Structures are given as structure tokens and as C-alpha cells.
């Protein structure tokens, strides 16, 4: 099984952890590396949208 984003093989694939369901008919498999990158992007986005000390501190943890 390959990652939908980076096209690398997904090691230790687990449907509950590596499958992203977009809606009832669309789902993709994503590797742990891409999940981490996506989460870090989300942290930065939230810290930008909600510029509090707590959000900035949370976003700086990588």
C-alpha cells in the first residue's frame, strides 16, 4: 500500500491509523510521515489564526 501524498510504501499499515476518510465514497491511505507533516501545518495555521501565547507555544512544539 502506497501513501496517496508522497507515493512511498506505508510501513506497518493500519486501516484505523492510516486511512483518511474524506466522505462516504472517498478515502485515501496516508503514511505516518505525511500525517505528522499535515499536523504540523495545522498547528502553524491555528497559531496564525488564533495568535495567543498558548497557540504559539503549541505550534512551536515540533
C-alpha positions in Angstrom: 0.0 0.0 0.0 1.4 3.4 -1.0 0.8 6.8 0.5 -1.5 9.0 -1.5 0.6 12.1 -0.9 4.3 11.0 -1.1 3.8 7.7 -3.0 6.1 5.9 -0.6 5.1 2.4 0.7 3.3 2.6 4.0 5.2 0.6 6.7 3.1 -1.2 9.3 -0.2 -0.2 7.6 -3.2 0.0 9.9 -6.6 0.9 8.4 -7.7 2.8 11.5 -4.5 4.9 11.6 -3.5 5.4 8.0 -6.8 5.7 6.2 -8.3 9.2 5.8 -12.0 9.2 5.0 -13.0 12.4 3.2 -16.6 11.4 2.8 -18.6 8.2 2.4 -17.3 7.4 -1.1 -13.7 8.8 -0.9 -10.9 7.6 1.3 -7.1 7.6 0.9 -4.2 6.0 2.6 -1.5 8.3 4.2 1.8 7.4 5.8 2.8 8.4 9.3 5.3 10.8 7.9 2.7 12.7 5.9 0.3 12.7 8.9 3.0 14.4 11.0 3.7 17.0 8.3 0.0 17.7 8.0 -0.5 18.1 11.8 2.5 20.5 12.0 0.9 22.5 9.1 -2.4 22.6 11.1 -0.6 23.8 14.2 1.0 26.6 12.3 -2.3 27.5 10.7 -4.2 27.6 14.1 -1.4 29.6 15.7 -1.7 32.2 12.9 -5.5 32.3 13.1 -5.6 32.5 16.9 -2.4 34.3 17.9 -2.4 33.6 21.6 0.6 32.7 23.7 -0.8 29.2 24.2 -1.3 28.6 20.5 2.2 29.9 19.6 3.7 27.7 22.3 1.7 24.7 21.0 2.8 25.4 17.4 6.4 25.7 18.3 6.5 22.1 19.6 7.7 20.0 16.6 
